[in-house]
Amino acid sequence: MNFELTPEQRGVRALAREFAEREVAPVIRRYDETHEFPHEILARLAGTGLLGALVPEEYGGAHLDYVSY
């Protein structure tokens, strides 16, 4: 059984990591301390396609596999 990630799965992982490091890590402490929901971050995350990971493309999703999800 092969447990290696496919190139697409590695790309999704890199996208998620880059987003988290760039958009989330610098500000998440403030949201956590103030018990606020990061609406601005969620809005930017929507642009990555990760929120619709399991939604079929015909409905506007990314139609990724469960490993990528």
All heavy atoms as TSV, in Angstrom:
chain	resi	resn	atom	element	x	y	z
A	1	MET	N	N	0.839	-1.172	0.000
A	1	MET	CA	C	0.000	0.000	0.000
A	1	MET	C	C	0.887	1.240	0.000
A	1	MET	O	O	1.832	1.333	0.776
A	1	MET	CB	C	-0.907	-0.033	1.222
A	1	MET	CG	C	-1.892	1.079	1.273
A	1	MET	SD	S	-3.096	0.775	2.561
A	1	MET	CE	C	-4.558	0.814	1.594
A	2	ASN	N	N	0.589	2.177	-0.861
A	2	ASN	CA	C	1.383	3.390	-0.988
A	2	ASN	C	C	0.754	4.519	-0.167
A	2	ASN	O	O	-0.380	4.916	-0.409
A	2	ASN	CB	C	1.460	3.790	-2.474
A	2	ASN	CG	C	2.320	5.002	-2.694
A	2	ASN	OD1	O	2.904	5.557	-1.767
A	2	ASN	ND2	N	2.408	5.427	-3.926
A	3	PHE	N	N	1.508	5.043	0.793
A	3	PHE	CA	C	1.011	6.108	1.653
A	3	PHE	C	C	1.577	7.475	1.268
A	3	PHE	O	O	1.387	8.437	2.006
A	3	PHE	CB	C	1.329	5.802	3.120
A	3	PHE	CG	C	0.548	4.643	3.661
A	3	PHE	CD1	C	1.141	3.403	3.818
A	3	PHE	CD2	C	-0.784	4.789	3.998
A	3	PHE	CE1	C	0.426	2.331	4.321
A	3	PHE	CE2	C	-1.515	3.726	4.491
A	3	PHE	CZ	C	-0.912	2.501	4.652
A	4	GLU	N	N	2.246	7.548	0.153
A	4	GLU	CA	C	2.799	8.822	-0.307
A	4	GLU	C	C	1.671	9.716	-0.808
A	4	GLU	O	O	0.714	9.253	-1.438
A	4	GLU	CB	C	3.802	8.586	-1.440
A	4	GLU	CG	C	5.049	7.860	-1.018
A	4	GLU	CD	C	5.917	8.676	-0.084
A	4	GLU	OE1	O	6.062	9.898	-0.311
A	4	GLU	OE2	O	6.442	8.085	0.871
A	5	LEU	N	N	1.800	11.005	-0.552
A	5	LEU	CA	C	0.814	11.950	-1.071
A	5	LEU	C	C	1.016	12.141	-2.571
A	5	LEU	O	O	2.147	12.111	-3.056
A	5	LEU	CB	C	0.950	13.300	-0.369
A	5	LEU	CG	C	0.674	13.331	1.126
A	5	LEU	CD1	C	0.904	14.744	1.672
A	5	LEU	CD2	C	-0.724	12.861	1.444
A	6	THR	N	N	-0.087	12.367	-3.256
A	6	THR	CA	C	0.007	12.663	-4.686
A	6	THR	C	C	0.487	14.106	-4.831
A	6	THR	O	O	0.444	14.888	-3.873
A	6	THR	CB	C	-1.374	12.529	-5.356
A	6	THR	OG1	O	-2.234	13.557	-4.832
A	6	THR	CG2	C	-1.971	11.147	-5.135
A	7	PRO	N	N	0.933	14.478	-6.021
A	7	PRO	CA	C	1.329	15.879	-6.231
A	7	PRO	C	C	0.200	16.859	-5.902
A	7	PRO	O	O	0.452	17.916	-5.317
A	7	PRO	CB	C	1.695	15.919	-7.712
A	7	PRO	CG	C	2.147	14.524	-8.022
A	7	PRO	CD	C	1.248	13.647	-7.193
A	8	GLU	N	N	-1.037	16.512	-6.236
A	8	GLU	CA	C	-2.159	17.399	-5.915
A	8	GLU	C	C	-2.339	17.520	-4.401
A	8	GLU	O	O	-2.580	18.618	-3.881
A	8	GLU	CB	C	-3.454	16.889	-6.546
A	8	GLU	CG	C	-4.639	17.818	-6.260
A	8	GLU	CD	C	-5.923	17.314	-6.873
A	8	GLU	OE1	O	-6.487	16.337	-6.334
A	8	GLU	OE2	O	-6.368	17.908	-7.871
A	9	GLN	N	N	-2.226	16.421	-3.684
A	9	GLN	CA	C	-2.374	16.452	-2.227
A	9	GLN	C	C	-1.260	17.272	-1.581
A	9	GLN	O	O	-1.496	18.027	-0.637
A	9	GLN	CB	C	-2.379	15.028	-1.669
A	9	GLN	CG	C	-3.630	14.261	-2.029
A	9	GLN	CD	C	-3.509	12.775	-1.780
A	9	GLN	OE1	O	-2.402	12.210	-1.701
A	9	GLN	NE2	N	-4.653	12.106	-1.662
A	10	ARG	N	N	-0.049	17.151	-2.102
A	10	ARG	CA	C	1.057	17.962	-1.586
A	10	ARG	C	C	0.810	19.447	-1.859
A	10	ARG	O	O	1.124	20.300	-1.030
A	10	ARG	CB	C	2.389	17.511	-2.178
A	10	ARG	CG	C	2.868	16.185	-1.598
A	10	ARG	CD	C	4.316	15.891	-1.945
A	10	ARG	NE	N	4.567	15.770	-3.368
A	10	ARG	CZ	C	4.488	14.654	-4.080
A	10	ARG	NH1	N	4.146	13.527	-3.479
A	10	ARG	NH2	N	4.751	14.643	-5.361
A	11	GLY	N	N	0.219	19.746	-2.997
A	11	GLY	CA	C	-0.107	21.131	-3.327
A	11	GLY	C	C	-1.158	21.715	-2.391
A	11	GLY	O	O	-1.045	22.861	-1.956
A	12	VAL	N	N	-2.166	20.923	-2.071
A	12	VAL	CA	C	-3.207	21.372	-1.135
A	12	VAL	C	C	-2.588	21.600	0.236
A	12	VAL	O	O	-2.875	22.596	0.910
A	12	VAL	CB	C	-4.364	20.351	-1.068
A	12	VAL	CG1	C	-5.320	20.686	0.069
A	12	VAL	CG2	C	-5.097	20.299	-2.393
A	13	ARG	N	N	-1.737	20.692	0.658
A	13	ARG	CA	C	-1.071	20.839	1.954
A	13	ARG	C	C	-0.232	22.106	1.990
A	13	ARG	O	O	-0.271	22.868	2.962
A	13	ARG	CB	C	-0.203	19.617	2.247
A	13	ARG	CG	C	0.533	19.712	3.573
A	13	ARG	CD	C	1.361	18.497	3.863
A	13	ARG	NE	N	2.411	18.328	2.859
A	13	ARG	CZ	C	3.273	17.331	2.846
A	13	ARG	NH1	N	3.200	16.380	3.763
A	13	ARG	NH2	N	4.192	17.243	1.917
A	14	ALA	N	N	0.508	22.365	0.928
A	14	ALA	CA	C	1.338	23.573	0.862
A	14	ALA	C	C	0.473	24.832	0.882
A	14	ALA	O	O	0.803	25.806	1.565
A	14	ALA	CB	C	2.212	23.541	-0.391
A	15	LEU	N	N	-0.629	24.812	0.151
A	15	LEU	CA	C	-1.534	25.956	0.128
A	15	LEU	C	C	-2.075	26.237	1.524
A	15	LEU	O	O	-2.079	27.387	1.984
A	15	LEU	CB	C	-2.694	25.691	-0.839
A	15	LEU	CG	C	-3.833	26.702	-0.834
A	15	LEU	CD1	C	-3.344	28.049	-1.347
A	15	LEU	CD2	C	-4.986	26.192	-1.678
A	16	ALA	N	N	-2.520	25.203	2.221
A	16	ALA	CA	C	-3.064	25.368	3.568
A	16	ALA	C	C	-1.992	25.880	4.532
A	16	ALA	O	O	-2.250	26.778	5.340
A	16	ALA	CB	C	-3.644	24.055	4.068
A	17	ARG	N	N	-0.811	25.335	4.442
A	17	ARG	CA	C	0.279	25.763	5.327
A	17	ARG	C	C	0.653	27.215	5.067
A	17	ARG	O	O	0.796	28.011	5.998
A	17	ARG	CB	C	1.502	24.870	5.157
A	17	ARG	CG	C	2.686	25.349	6.023
A	17	ARG	CD	C	3.875	24.424	5.947
A	17	ARG	NE	N	3.533	23.214	6.681
A	17	ARG	CZ	C	3.706	21.979	6.206
A	17	ARG	NH1	N	4.234	21.771	5.038
A	17	ARG	NH2	N	3.377	20.930	6.927
A	18	GLU	N	N	0.797	27.575	3.792
A	18	GLU	CA	C	1.154	28.954	3.454
A	18	GLU	C	C	0.085	29.935	3.928
A	18	GLU	O	O	0.402	30.992	4.464
A	18	GLU	CB	C	1.363	29.093	1.947
A	18	GLU	CG	C	2.603	28.399	1.454
A	18	GLU	CD	C	2.643	28.251	-0.064
A	18	GLU	OE1	O	1.774	28.838	-0.759
A	18	GLU	OE2	O	3.545	27.557	-0.551
A	19	PHE	N	N	-1.180	29.575	3.750
A	19	PHE	CA	C	-2.261	30.437	4.195
A	19	PHE	C	C	-2.208	30.614	5.712
A	19	PHE	O	O	-2.315	31.735	6.222
A	19	PHE	CB	C	-3.626	29.878	3.784
A	19	PHE	CG	C	-4.760	30.772	4.188
A	19	PHE	CD1	C	-5.164	31.800	3.353
A	19	PHE	CD2	C	-5.400	30.601	5.398
A	19	PHE	CE1	C	-6.191	32.648	3.730
A	19	PHE	CE2	C	-6.424	31.441	5.787
A	19	PHE	CZ	C	-6.822	32.470	4.950
A	20	ALA	N	N	-2.054	29.515	6.426
A	20	ALA	CA	C	-2.016	29.578	7.889
A	20	ALA	C	C	-0.848	30.414	8.389
A	20	ALA	O	O	-1.001	31.224	9.310
A	20	ALA	CB	C	-1.951	28.170	8.472
A	21	GLU	N	N	0.307	30.242	7.782
A	21	GLU	CA	C	1.483	31.002	8.213
A	21	GLU	C	C	1.355	32.485	7.879
A	21	GLU	O	O	1.753	33.335	8.670
A	21	GLU	CB	C	2.745	30.420	7.577
A	21	GLU	CG	C	3.117	29.071	8.152
A	21	GLU	CD	C	4.273	28.411	7.425
A	21	GLU	OE1	O	4.682	28.896	6.332
A	21	GLU	OE2	O	4.779	27.398	7.938
A	22	ARG	N	N	0.787	32.799	6.734
A	22	ARG	CA	C	0.696	34.178	6.270
A	22	ARG	C	C	-0.486	34.928	6.883
A	22	ARG	O	O	-0.358	36.075	7.307
A	22	ARG	CB	C	0.593	34.205	4.741
A	22	ARG	CG	C	0.569	35.589	4.134
A	22	ARG	CD	C	0.400	35.559	2.615
A	22	ARG	NE	N	-0.910	35.017	2.243
A	22	ARG	CZ	C	-1.127	33.851	1.637
A	22	ARG	NH1	N	-0.109	33.083	1.301
A	22	ARG	NH2	N	-2.332	33.434	1.338
A	23	GLU	N	N	-1.643	34.283	6.942
A	23	GLU	CA	C	-2.873	34.975	7.328
A	23	GLU	C	C	-3.323	34.721	8.764
A	23	GLU	O	O	-3.923	35.592	9.378
A	23	GLU	CB	C	-4.014	34.574	6.383
A	23	GLU	CG	C	-3.741	34.838	4.924
A	23	GLU	CD	C	-3.810	36.303	4.560
A	23	GLU	OE1	O	-4.399	37.091	5.320
A	23	GLU	OE2	O	-3.264	36.662	3.503
A	24	VAL	N	N	-3.064	33.530	9.282
A	24	VAL	CA	C	-3.605	33.158	10.585
A	24	VAL	C	C	-2.601	33.388	11.712
A	24	VAL	O	O	-2.918	34.051	12.711
A	24	VAL	CB	C	-4.081	31.686	10.588
A	24	VAL	CG1	C	-4.629	31.301	11.945
A	24	VAL	CG2	C	-5.118	31.462	9.497
A	25	ALA	N	N	-1.417	32.848	11.567
A	25	ALA	CA	C	-0.436	32.895	12.654
A	25	ALA	C	C	-0.172	34.302	13.194
A	25	ALA	O	O	-0.106	34.472	14.418
A	25	ALA	CB	C	0.866	32.237	12.208
A	26	PRO	N	N	-0.051	35.317	12.353
A	26	PRO	CA	C	0.266	36.643	12.896
A	26	PRO	C	C	-0.836	37.275	13.749
A	26	PRO	O	O	-0.545	38.152	14.556
A	26	PRO	CB	C	0.505	37.501	11.643
A	26	PRO	CG	C	0.796	36.543	10.551
A	26	PRO	CD	C	0.005	35.309	10.879
A	27	VAL	N	N	-2.085	36.839	13.607
A	27	VAL	CA	C	-3.185	37.529	14.284
A	27	VAL	C	C	-4.055	36.645	15.173
A	27	VAL	O	O	-4.911	37.150	15.893
A	27	VAL	CB	C	-4.099	38.234	13.252
A	27	VAL	CG1	C	-3.331	39.299	12.491
A	27	VAL	CG2	C	-4.737	37.240	12.299
A	28	ILE	N	N	-3.869	35.358	15.144
A	28	ILE	CA	C	-4.812	34.464	15.813
A	28	ILE	C	C	-4.810	34.614	17.327
A	28	ILE	O	O	-5.844	34.416	17.975
A	28	ILE	CB	C	-4.588	32.989	15.401
A	28	ILE	CG1	C	-5.842	32.168	15.686
A	28	ILE	CG2	C	-3.354	32.420	16.071
A	28	ILE	CD1	C	-7.062	32.614	14.924
A	29	ARG	N	N	-3.695	35.022	17.904
A	29	ARG	CA	C	-3.646	35.204	19.358
A	29	ARG	C	C	-4.671	36.243	19.812
A	29	ARG	O	O	-5.373	36.050	20.796
A	29	ARG	CB	C	-2.259	35.610	19.814
A	29	ARG	CG	C	-2.173	35.818	21.331
A	29	ARG	CD	C	-0.797	36.247	21.743
A	29	ARG	NE	N	0.125	35.169	21.514
A	29	ARG	CZ	C	0.797	34.539	22.481
A	29	ARG	NH1	N	0.652	34.914	23.723
A	29	ARG	NH2	N	1.614	33.562	22.194
A	30	ARG	N	N	-4.770	37.344	19.068
A	30	ARG	CA	C	-5.730	38.400	19.418
A	30	ARG	C	C	-7.156	37.854	19.384
A	30	ARG	O	O	-7.949	38.118	20.285
A	30	ARG	CB	C	-5.603	39.590	18.462
A	30	ARG	CG	C	-6.652	40.670	18.729
A	30	ARG	CD	C	-6.483	41.867	17.822
A	30	ARG	NE	N	-6.604	41.556	16.407
A	30	ARG	CZ	C	-7.769	41.516	15.755
A	30	ARG	NH1	N	-8.911	41.728	16.388
A	30	ARG	NH2	N	-7.789	41.249	14.462
A	31	TYR	N	N	-7.485	37.103	18.331
A	31	TYR	CA	C	-8.828	36.533	18.234
A	31	TYR	C	C	-9.095	35.570	19.384
A	31	TYR	O	O	-10.189	35.531	19.944
A	31	TYR	CB	C	-9.013	35.808	16.899
A	31	TYR	CG	C	-9.170	36.740	15.739
A	31	TYR	CD1	C	-8.134	36.962	14.843
A	31	TYR	CD2	C	-10.372	37.400	15.519
A	31	TYR	CE1	C	-8.284	37.818	13.771
A	31	TYR	CE2	C	-10.543	38.256	14.442
A	31	TYR	CZ	C	-9.492	38.460	13.576
A	31	TYR	OH	O	-9.656	39.313	12.521
A	32	ASP	N	N	-8.103	34.786	19.731
A	32	ASP	CA	C	-8.256	33.819	20.811
A	32	ASP	C	C	-8.453	34.531	22.148
A	32	ASP	O	O	-9.328	34.169	22.929
A	32	ASP	CB	C	-7.034	32.908	20.861
A	32	ASP	CG	C	-7.209	31.725	21.783
A	32	ASP	OD1	O	-8.318	31.140	21.798
A	32	ASP	OD2	O	-6.246	31.388	22.489
A	33	GLU	N	N	-7.644	35.543	22.404
A	33	GLU	CA	C	-7.730	36.262	23.677
A	33	GLU	C	C	-9.032	37.044	23.822
A	33	GLU	O	O	-9.544	37.185	24.929
A	33	GLU	CB	C	-6.535	37.197	23.820
A	33	GLU	CG	C	-5.233	36.459	24.038
A	33	GLU	CD	C	-4.013	37.353	23.987
A	33	GLU	OE1	O	-4.133	38.532	23.562
A	33	GLU	OE2	O	-2.932	36.880	24.378
A	34	THR	N	N	-9.555	37.572	22.732
A	34	THR	CA	C	-10.782	38.376	22.800
A	34	THR	C	C	-12.039	37.556	22.533
A	34	THR	O	O	-13.140	38.093	22.551
A	34	THR	CB	C	-10.718	39.545	21.800
A	34	THR	OG1	O	-10.594	39.024	20.471
A	34	THR	CG2	C	-9.564	40.475	22.117
A	35	HIS	N	N	-11.863	36.273	22.262
A	35	HIS	CA	C	-12.981	35.360	21.984
A	35	HIS	C	C	-13.803	35.849	20.791
A	35	HIS	O	O	-15.025	35.723	20.784
A	35	HIS	CB	C	-13.871	35.168	23.214
A	35	HIS	CG	C	-13.125	34.697	24.411
A	35	HIS	ND1	N	-12.739	33.391	24.575
A	35	HIS	CD2	C	-12.659	35.368	25.498
A	35	HIS	CE1	C	-12.076	33.267	25.710
A	35	HIS	NE2	N	-12.011	34.456	26.288
A	36	GLU	N	N	-13.122	36.399	19.805
A	36	GLU	CA	C	-13.777	36.860	18.579
A	36	GLU	C	C	-13.647	35.808	17.497
A	36	GLU	O	O	-12.688	35.043	17.475
A	36	GLU	CB	C	-13.123	38.146	18.075
A	36	GLU	CG	C	-13.302	39.346	18.959
A	36	GLU	CD	C	-12.595	40.547	18.374
A	36	GLU	OE1	O	-12.849	40.882	17.197
A	36	GLU	OE2	O	-11.779	41.135	19.093
A	37	PHE	N	N	-14.593	35.817	16.578
A	37	PHE	CA	C	-14.502	34.932	15.416
A	37	PHE	C	C	-13.795	35.694	14.304
A	37	PHE	O	O	-14.153	36.827	14.005
A	37	PHE	CB	C	-15.893	34.500	14.949
A	37	PHE	CG	C	-15.830	33.486	13.845
A	37	PHE	CD1	C	-15.648	32.155	14.130
A	37	PHE	CD2	C	-15.927	33.881	12.517
A	37	PHE	CE1	C	-15.569	31.209	13.113
A	37	PHE	CE2	C	-15.847	32.952	11.497
A	37	PHE	CZ	C	-15.670	31.615	11.799
A	38	PRO	N	N	-12.799	35.090	13.665
A	38	PRO	CA	C	-12.020	35.794	12.638
A	38	PRO	C	C	-12.731	35.837	11.273
A	38	PRO	O	O	-12.319	35.181	10.319
A	38	PRO	CB	C	-10.727	34.992	12.570
A	38	PRO	CG	C	-11.149	33.609	12.956
A	38	PRO	CD	C	-12.242	33.790	13.980
A	39	HIS	N	N	-13.774	36.626	11.171
A	39	HIS	CA	C	-14.544	36.718	9.930
A	39	HIS	C	C	-13.663	37.107	8.740
A	39	HIS	O	O	-13.848	36.590	7.635
A	39	HIS	CB	C	-15.690	37.722	10.082
A	39	HIS	CG	C	-16.718	37.292	11.064
A	39	HIS	ND1	N	-17.695	36.371	10.769
A	39	HIS	CD2	C	-16.913	37.644	12.363
A	39	HIS	CE1	C	-18.456	36.174	11.834
A	39	HIS	NE2	N	-18.001	36.931	12.816
A	40	GLU	N	N	-12.725	38.015	8.966
A	40	GLU	CA	C	-11.857	38.467	7.874
A	40	GLU	C	C	-10.989	37.325	7.344
A	40	GLU	O	O	-10.792	37.199	6.138
A	40	GLU	CB	C	-10.956	39.620	8.336
A	40	GLU	CG	C	-11.707	40.835	8.825
A	40	GLU	CD	C	-12.113	40.737	10.306
A	40	GLU	OE1	O	-11.639	39.829	11.017
A	40	GLU	OE2	O	-12.928	41.560	10.725
A	41	ILE	N	N	-10.492	36.523	8.248
A	41	ILE	CA	C	-9.663	35.388	7.838
A	41	ILE	C	C	-10.506	34.380	7.069
A	41	ILE	O	O	-10.072	33.858	6.037
A	41	ILE	CB	C	-8.994	34.722	9.059
A	41	ILE	CG1	C	-8.008	35.688	9.713
A	41	ILE	CG2	C	-8.296	33.437	8.655
A	41	ILE	CD1	C	-7.422	35.178	11.015
A	42	LEU	N	N	-11.699	34.117	7.553
A	42	LEU	CA	C	-12.577	33.164	6.877
A	42	LEU	C	C	-12.921	33.646	5.466
A	42	LEU	O	O	-12.944	32.852	4.525
A	42	LEU	CB	C	-13.848	32.940	7.682
A	42	LEU	CG	C	-14.755	31.835	7.170
A	42	LEU	CD1	C	-14.061	30.492	7.250
A	42	LEU	CD2	C	-16.046	31.811	7.946
A	43	ALA	N	N	-13.141	34.932	5.313
A	43	ALA	CA	C	-13.445	35.485	3.992
A	43	ALA	C	C	-12.267	35.282	3.036
A	43	ALA	O	O	-12.447	34.935	1.867
A	43	ALA	CB	C	-13.793	36.961	4.110
A	44	ARG	N	N	-11.055	35.490	3.531
A	44	ARG	CA	C	-9.878	35.267	2.673
A	44	ARG	C	C	-9.669	33.773	2.402
A	44	ARG	O	O	-9.255	33.385	1.313
A	44	ARG	CB	C	-8.643	35.894	3.309
A	44	ARG	CG	C	-8.685	37.427	3.280
A	44	ARG	CD	C	-7.361	38.042	3.650
A	44	ARG	NE	N	-6.896	37.726	4.982
A	44	ARG	CZ	C	-7.196	38.425	6.074
A	44	ARG	NH1	N	-7.976	39.481	6.002
A	44	ARG	NH2	N	-6.700	38.068	7.240
A	45	LEU	N	N	-9.967	32.929	3.388
A	45	LEU	CA	C	-9.835	31.487	3.205
A	45	LEU	C	C	-10.782	30.996	2.116
A	45	LEU	O	O	-10.448	30.090	1.357
A	45	LEU	CB	C	-10.110	30.761	4.524
A	45	LEU	CG	C	-10.000	29.244	4.509
A	45	LEU	CD1	C	-8.584	28.804	4.144
A	45	LEU	CD2	C	-10.404	28.677	5.857
A	46	ALA	N	N	-11.951	31.600	2.038
A	46	ALA	CA	C	-12.919	31.200	1.012
A	46	ALA	C	C	-12.326	31.339	-0.384
A	46	ALA	O	O	-12.630	30.542	-1.278
A	46	ALA	CB	C	-14.181	32.039	1.140
A	47	GLY	N	N	-11.464	32.304	-0.570
A	47	GLY	CA	C	-10.843	32.508	-1.874
A	47	GLY	C	C	-9.847	31.437	-2.273
A	47	GLY	O	O	-9.485	31.329	-3.443
A	48	THR	N	N	-9.429	30.618	-1.324
A	48	THR	CA	C	-8.468	29.562	-1.635
A	48	THR	C	C	-9.126	28.306	-2.195
A	48	THR	O	O	-8.454	27.458	-2.756
A	48	THR	CB	C	-7.667	29.142	-0.387
A	48	THR	OG1	O	-8.554	28.507	0.540
A	48	THR	CG2	C	-6.966	30.324	0.263
A	49	GLY	N	N	-10.430	28.165	-1.977
A	49	GLY	CA	C	-11.130	26.964	-2.405
A	49	GLY	C	C	-11.135	25.857	-1.372
A	49	GLY	O	O	-11.776	24.827	-1.558
A	50	LEU	N	N	-10.450	26.073	-0.257
A	50	LEU	CA	C	-10.370	25.024	0.757
A	50	LEU	C	C	-11.676	24.820	1.514
A	50	LEU	O	O	-11.924	23.734	2.030
A	50	LEU	CB	C	-9.239	25.328	1.743
A	50	LEU	CG	C	-7.827	25.272	1.169
A	50	LEU	CD1	C	-6.811	25.725	2.190
A	50	LEU	CD2	C	-7.508	23.875	0.664
A	51	LEU	N	N	-12.520	25.827	1.578
A	51	LEU	CA	C	-13.782	25.666	2.300
A	51	LEU	C	C	-14.737	24.728	1.568
A	51	LEU	O	O	-15.567	24.080	2.192
A	51	LEU	CB	C	-14.459	27.023	2.521
A	51	LEU	CG	C	-13.750	27.962	3.484
A	51	LEU	CD1	C	-14.539	29.250	3.638
A	51	LEU	CD2	C	-13.560	27.309	4.840
A	52	GLY	N	N	-14.635	24.661	0.277
A	52	GLY	CA	C	-15.486	23.774	-0.508
A	52	GLY	C	C	-14.745	22.551	-0.975
A	52	GLY	O	O	-14.979	22.044	-2.078
A	53	ALA	N	N	-13.858	22.051	-0.155
A	53	ALA	CA	C	-12.974	20.960	-0.550
A	53	ALA	C	C	-13.720	19.723	-1.047
A	53	ALA	O	O	-13.315	19.107	-2.033
A	53	ALA	CB	C	-12.059	20.579	0.612
A	54	LEU	N	N	-14.803	19.355	-0.393
A	54	LEU	CA	C	-15.508	18.129	-0.757
A	54	LEU	C	C	-16.719	18.377	-1.648
A	54	LEU	O	O	-17.383	17.429	-2.064
A	54	LEU	CB	C	-15.939	17.382	0.509
A	54	LEU	CG	C	-14.793	16.937	1.411
A	54	LEU	CD1	C	-15.335	16.249	2.661
A	54	LEU	CD2	C	-13.834	16.022	0.672
A	55	VAL	N	N	-16.981	19.626	-1.951
A	55	VAL	CA	C	-18.132	19.969	-2.784
A	55	VAL	C	C	-17.768	19.756	-4.255
A	55	VAL	O	O	-16.695	20.162	-4.696
A	55	VAL	CB	C	-18.546	21.443	-2.542
A	55	VAL	CG1	C	-19.702	21.842	-3.433
A	55	VAL	CG2	C	-18.889	21.651	-1.075
A	56	PRO	N	N	-18.629	19.125	-5.033
A	56	PRO	CA	C	-18.339	18.909	-6.452
A	56	PRO	C	C	-18.118	20.243	-7.191
A	56	PRO	O	O	-18.717	21.263	-6.850
A	56	PRO	CB	C	-19.591	18.207	-6.982
A	56	PRO	CG	C	-20.197	17.562	-5.777
A	56	PRO	CD	C	-19.896	18.482	-4.636
A	57	GLU	N	N	-17.266	20.208	-8.185
A	57	GLU	CA	C	-16.948	21.411	-8.959
A	57	GLU	C	C	-18.186	22.034	-9.589
A	57	GLU	O	O	-18.279	23.256	-9.692
A	57	GLU	CB	C	-15.916	21.083	-10.040
A	57	GLU	CG	C	-14.533	20.825	-9.493
A	57	GLU	CD	C	-13.535	20.537	-10.592
A	57	GLU	OE1	O	-13.620	21.158	-11.666
A	57	GLU	OE2	O	-12.668	19.674	-10.370
A	58	GLU	N	N	-19.133	21.204	-9.999
A	58	GLU	CA	C	-20.335	21.730	-10.650
A	58	GLU	C	C	-21.160	22.612	-9.720
A	58	GLU	O	O	-22.000	23.382	-10.163
A	58	GLU	CB	C	-21.194	20.583	-11.173
A	58	GLU	CG	C	-21.695	19.659	-10.073
A	58	GLU	CD	C	-22.150	18.315	-10.603
A	58	GLU	OE1	O	-21.302	17.593	-11.166
A	58	GLU	OE2	O	-23.342	18.013	-10.458
A	59	TYR	N	N	-20.897	22.522	-8.411
A	59	TYR	CA	C	-21.591	23.362	-7.435
A	59	TYR	C	C	-20.657	24.422	-6.845
A	59	TYR	O	O	-20.958	25.017	-5.813
A	59	TYR	CB	C	-22.189	22.510	-6.325
A	59	TYR	CG	C	-23.211	21.530	-6.836
A	59	TYR	CD1	C	-22.972	20.171	-6.782
A	59	TYR	CD2	C	-24.401	21.975	-7.408
A	59	TYR	CE1	C	-23.907	19.269	-7.265
A	59	TYR	CE2	C	-25.340	21.079	-7.895
A	59	TYR	CZ	C	-25.083	19.733	-7.822
A	59	TYR	OH	O	-26.008	18.838	-8.311
A	60	GLY	N	N	-19.511	24.617	-7.465
A	60	GLY	CA	C	-18.589	25.652	-7.027
A	60	GLY	C	C	-17.518	25.208	-6.057
A	60	GLY	O	O	-16.779	26.036	-5.534
A	61	GLY	N	N	-17.422	23.931	-5.816
A	61	GLY	CA	C	-16.422	23.427	-4.873
A	61	GLY	C	C	-15.134	23.004	-5.561
A	61	GLY	O	O	-14.985	23.117	-6.770
A	62	ALA	N	N	-14.222	22.525	-4.759
A	62	ALA	CA	C	-12.920	22.087	-5.267
A	62	ALA	C	C	-12.897	20.613	-5.621
A	62	ALA	O	O	-12.003	20.149	-6.330
A	62	ALA	CB	C	-11.828	22.361	-4.234
A	63	HIS	N	N	-13.862	19.834	-5.124
A	63	HIS	CA	C	-13.969	18.386	-5.373
A	63	HIS	C	C	-12.634	17.675	-5.106
A	63	HIS	O	O	-12.110	16.956	-5.949
A	63	HIS	CB	C	-14.446	18.117	-6.791
A	63	HIS	CG	C	-14.835	16.681	-7.008
A	63	HIS	ND1	N	-15.942	16.125	-6.423
A	63	HIS	CD2	C	-14.243	15.691	-7.707
A	63	HIS	CE1	C	-16.016	14.854	-6.770
A	63	HIS	NE2	N	-15.004	14.571	-7.543
A	64	LEU	N	N	-12.108	17.887	-3.896
A	64	LEU	CA	C	-10.872	17.227	-3.507
A	64	LEU	C	C	-11.175	15.882	-2.868
A	64	LEU	O	O	-12.300	15.601	-2.462
A	64	LEU	CB	C	-10.118	18.102	-2.501
A	64	LEU	CG	C	-9.680	19.479	-2.998
A	64	LEU	CD1	C	-9.079	20.282	-1.862
A	64	LEU	CD2	C	-8.716	19.362	-4.149
A	65	ASP	N	N	-10.167	15.050	-2.766
A	65	ASP	CA	C	-10.328	13.757	-2.114
A	65	ASP	C	C	-10.279	13.949	-0.596
A	65	ASP	O	O	-9.927	15.021	-0.090
A	65	ASP	CB	C	-9.235	12.795	-2.585
A	65	ASP	CG	C	-7.860	13.303	-2.223
A	65	ASP	OD1	O	-7.284	14.076	-3.038
A	65	ASP	OD2	O	-7.368	12.955	-1.146
A	66	TYR	N	N	-10.609	12.889	0.146
A	66	TYR	CA	C	-10.679	12.992	1.603
A	66	TYR	C	C	-9.309	13.189	2.244
A	66	TYR	O	O	-9.215	13.792	3.312
A	66	TYR	CB	C	-11.395	11.789	2.199
A	66	TYR	CG	C	-12.900	11.935	2.103
A	66	TYR	CD1	C	-13.601	11.404	1.037
A	66	TYR	CD2	C	-13.588	12.663	3.060
A	66	TYR	CE1	C	-14.975	11.563	0.932
A	66	TYR	CE2	C	-14.950	12.828	2.970
A	66	TYR	CZ	C	-15.640	12.276	1.905
A	66	TYR	OH	O	-17.004	12.458	1.805
A	67	VAL	N	N	-8.274	12.678	1.651
A	67	VAL	CA	C	-6.933	12.903	2.202
A	67	VAL	C	C	-6.592	14.387	2.126
A	67	VAL	O	O	-6.080	14.976	3.074
A	67	VAL	CB	C	-5.861	12.051	1.482
A	67	VAL	CG1	C	-4.460	12.429	1.926
A	67	VAL	CG2	C	-6.125	10.573	1.729
A	68	SER	N	N	-6.896	15.013	1.012
A	68	SER	CA	C	-6.648	16.447	0.867
A	68	SER	C	C	-7.494	17.243	1.845
A	68	SER	O	O	-7.061	18.243	2.400
A	68	SER	CB	C	-6.943	16.904	-0.554
A	68	SER	OG	O	-6.078	16.285	-1.469
A	69	TYR	N	N	-8.723	16.788	2.037
A	69	TYR	CA	C	-9.628	17.475	2.959
A	69	TYR	C	C	-9.080	17.468	4.364
A	69	TYR	O	O	-9.056	18.410	5.061
A	69	TYR	CB	C	-11.002	16.813	2.917
A	69	TYR	CG	C	-11.990	17.361	3.905
A	69	TYR	CD1	C	-12.463	18.666	3.795
A	69	TYR	CD2	C	-12.484	16.576	4.931
A	69	TYR	CE1	C	-13.388	19.161	4.695
A	69	TYR	CE2	C	-13.415	17.068	5.827
A	69	TYR	CZ	C	-13.860	18.362	5.722
A	69	TYR	OH	O	-14.782	18.848	6.609
